[in-house]
Amino acid sequence: MRPDRFQTLMTNALPSVPGITKAETFADTGHDRSPYGLVLHHANGARTFWQVVATSRTGDNYAQPEGQPVTGERQAELPIPDLTGDRVATSDIEAAITGAFTRADTAGEAARVERYSEREAPGAITRGLTIDFHDTSRIYVYGLASLRQGETQVRENRAFQVDATV
């Protein structure tokens, strides 16, 4: 799966999550950190930024149209937490993104999904997920930044340091 198609899938799927009022791409909001990413608007006034990075499937050429999706055994749909509280854990937002994806992947393109907050040995990026696809491509969704209600700018030098709650 290519990142542009993933973004479209997720901007359509995420507004159905309780507590997410809107999902936009980085391009929609003028955020230029990366060509691909999602900005989630939360019911409590917070916003979270999720950078999307991809590795292409073997032999893929992004200058050409995307080939037919490769499908396999469909991943189980994961639960979607309610994000409607005054304070929302960013690990729950990560879980909601994961759950929304597993529901939206009706064709069964994903072979495996890993949430970063559930890793035994946490990496440098503590919120996000990696999705391995049956076609050998991979999507990485990195928790990039969080803004609480009333905040308008991402704090300098805080990239990939998402607050525990928003």
C-alpha positions in Angstrom: 0.0 0.0 0.0 1.3 3.4 -0.9 1.2 6.3 1.6 -1.3 8.4 -0.4 -3.8 5.6 -0.5 -3.2 4.9 3.2 -3.9 8.6 4.1 -7.1 8.6 2.1 -8.2 5.3 3.8 -7.5 6.8 7.3 -9.0 10.3 6.7 -12.2 8.5 5.8 -12.1 6.0 8.6 -10.9 8.0 11.6 -13.8 10.5 12.0 -16.0 7.5 13.0 -13.9 7.0 16.1 -15.6 8.4 19.2 -13.7 11.5 20.2 -12.1 12.3 16.8 -14.0 15.1 15.2 -11.9 15.5 12.0 -8.9 13.8 10.3 -6.9 15.8 7.8 -3.7 15.2 5.8 -0.6 17.3 6.5 -1.1 18.8 3.0 -4.7 19.8 4.0 -3.4 21.7 7.0 -0.2 23.2 5.5 2.0 21.2 7.8 5.2 20.6 5.8 7.2 18.4 8.0 6.6 15.5 5.7 4.7 14.9 2.5 2.4 12.4 4.2 0.8 12.6 7.6 -2.5 12.8 9.5 -3.7 15.6 11.8 -6.4 14.4 14.2 -8.8 16.9 15.8 -10.1 15.6 19.1 -13.4 16.4 20.8 -11.5 17.9 23.8 -9.9 20.5 21.5 -6.5 18.8 21.3 -4.8 17.9 18.0 -2.3 15.1 17.3 0.1 14.8 14.4 1.0 11.5 13.0 3.7 11.3 10.3 3.3 8.6 7.6 6.4 7.1 6.0 6.5 4.1 3.7 8.8 1.6 2.1 7.5 0.4 -1.2 6.8 -3.1 -2.2 9.5 -5.0 -4.0 9.9 -3.7 -7.6 7.4 -0.8 -7.1 8.0 2.4 -9.0 6.1 5.4 -7.6 6.3 7.1 -11.0 3.8 4.4 -12.3 0.3 3.8 -11.1 0.0 1.6 -8.1 -0.5 -2.1 -9.0 -3.4 -4.3 -7.9 -3.5 -4.8 -4.1 -2.1 -8.1 -2.8 -4.3 -9.6 -0.2 -4.1 -12.5 2.2 -5.5 -13.5 5.6 -7.3 -10.5 7.0 -6.0 -9.2 10.4 -8.6 -9.4 13.2 -10.4 -6.1 13.8 -9.0 -4.5 16.9 -11.0 -2.6 19.5 -11.3 1.1 19.2 -11.2 3.0 22.5 -13.5 5.9 23.3 -11.5 9.1 23.0 -14.2 11.5 24.3 -12.7 12.3 27.7 -11.3 15.6 28.9 -7.8 14.0 28.9 -7.0 11.3 26.4 -4.0 9.0 26.6 -2.0 9.1 23.3 -1.6 5.3 23.6 -5.4 5.2 23.3 -5.2 7.4 20.2 -2.5 5.0 18.8 -4.9 2.1 19.6 -7.8 4.0 17.8 -5.7 4.5 14.7 -4.8 0.8 14.7 -8.4 -0.3 15.3 -9.7 2.0 12.6 -7.2 0.7 10.2 -8.0 -3.0 10.9 -11.7 -2.2 10.3 -11.0 -0.2 7.1 -8.7 -2.9 5.6 -11.6 -5.0 4.4 -9.7 -6.6 1.6 -7.0 -8.0 3.9 -3.9 -6.2 2.5 -2.2 -6.0 6.0 -0.2 -9.0 7.1 0.8 -7.6 10.5 0.3 -4.5 12.7 2.6 -3.5 15.5 1.8 -0.8 18.1 4.8 1.0 19.5 3.4 1.6 22.9 3.1 -2.2 23.3 6.7 -3.0 22.5 8.7 -4.8 25.2 11.7 -2.6 24.4 10.5 0.9 23.6 12.3 2.6 20.7 13.0 6.3 20.2 9.5 6.8 18.9 7.1 5.7 21.7 3.7 6.2 19.9 2.9 4.9 16.5 2.6 1.7 14.5 4.1 -0.3 11.7 1.9 -2.1 9.2 3.5 -4.8 7.1 1.5 -5.6 3.9 1.2 -8.8 2.0 2.8 -7.1 -1.0 6.0 -6.5 1.0 5.4 -2.7 1.4 5.4 -1.2 4.9 3.7 1.8 6.4 5.1 3.6 9.5 2.8 5.9 11.4 4.9 8.0 13.8 3.5 10.0 16.7 5.0 13.4 15.7 3.5 16.0 18.0 0.5 16.8 20.2 -1.2 20.1 20.9 -3.5 20.5 23.9 -6.6 22.7 23.7 -5.6 26.3 23.1 -2.1 25.5 21.9 -1.5 26.6 18.3 2.1 25.7 17.5 4.1 22.6 17.8 6.8 23.2 20.4 10.3 23.5 19.0 12.6 20.5 19.3 9.7 18.3 20.4 9.3 16.2 17.2 8.4 12.6 18.0 7.9 13.5 21.7 4.1 13.1 21.9 2.7 13.9 25.3 1.3 11.0 27.3 -2.1 12.7 27.4 -3.8 15.4 25.5 
